[in-house]
């Protein structure tokens, strides 16, 4: 049966080629076929840039100056005074507290409720009057120290000396949860 099919195929080709030499050339005809494109080729240069990285949150520090003091007195907002120095050699407690203040949760808690003020330790160290004011009025005797000044119906200060871990710092902020919540409400009202 196979042999018969092959003979028939050969005979059909011979008959088809016998009349016209153009249809039976050694090279089969080439037909162009349109192939749908998947779109223009995109190179790495043409590809859209990756989305920008979300900026890392930071504490919105205020300077320790007359404008900040006046603003705090007029608004009654709560303050976080931060006594630290990046210029002190071998201050592991300073480094540890600085790392704690880079935590996103801690940053949000501070920015939501307090006016954070960095105290210029290096400038103060050059002035005997400044040192006495800081020690007597604020009770700051070591570096690093963080002082929370709660205003409102009752004026309260909380002092944390030395380095605090993230969890310890959160506990420090919420030591008087009612006062923290009051500070957060005051700041939200002031921002509206």
ABEGO torsion letter per residue (X at the ends): XAAAAAAAAAAAAAAAAAABAAABBABBBBBBBBBBBAEBBBBAAABBBBBBBBBBBBBBBBBBBAAAAAAAAAAGBBBBBBBBBAABBGBAAAAAAAAAAABAAAAAAAAAABBBBBBBAAAAAABAAAAAAAAAAAGBABOBBBBBBBBEABBBBBBBBEBBBAAAAAAAAAABAAAAAAAAAAAAAAAX
